[in-house]
Amino acid sequence: MRHDFGDKFDVHSAGANIAPVHPLAVMVMSETGIDISEQGSKPVGEFLGERFDYVVTLCGDSAKDVCPLFLGEVGERLHWNFPDPVETEGTEEEVLSVFRKVRDGIKKRYTEFVDELKET
């Protein structure tokens, strides 16, 4: 979203688990011309005290998913249900396919979100 709409939105990313970006995420994003190799997850607590118009969580339905709880001031909380592709088992191509599917699904959802905002 930062890549496509960063001139219209101030986009931040945070998570419950602090870790470097998965190498396959870097790979599939580079396929679209986006370099996330220097990105990393930040702790949600880093944004306490800030106000956000929207907070979007991307956790799936798996019992293993840990969705961060943002306790700051929020206009609207949204949940977009996407599985964590890191949990995928199979061949490298099968795992890459899931990473691509999640990447494309997130892009489709945030594009729809921006279109919805334009209508209101």
Long-range contacts (C-beta under 8 A, 24 or more apart in sequence): 1-110, 3-34, 4-107, 4-110, 4-111, 5-110, 5-114, 8-114, 12-42, 12-47, 12-52, 13-39, 13-41, 13-42, 14-41, 14-42, 14-43, 14-44, 14-46, 14-47, 14-68, 14-70, 15-41, 15-42, 15-43, 15-44, 15-68, 16-44, 16-66, 16-67, 16-68, 17-41, 17-66, 18-42, 18-43, 22-85, 22-86, 24-85, 24-95, 24-96, 24-99, 25-85, 25-99, 25-103, 27-96, 27-99, 28-96, 28-99, 28-100, 28-103, 29-103, 31-100, 32-103, 44-68, 44-69, 44-70, 47-72, 48-72, 51-75, 54-78, 56-80, 58-82, 58-106, 59-84, 60-84, 62-87, 78-113, 80-106, 80-109, 82-106
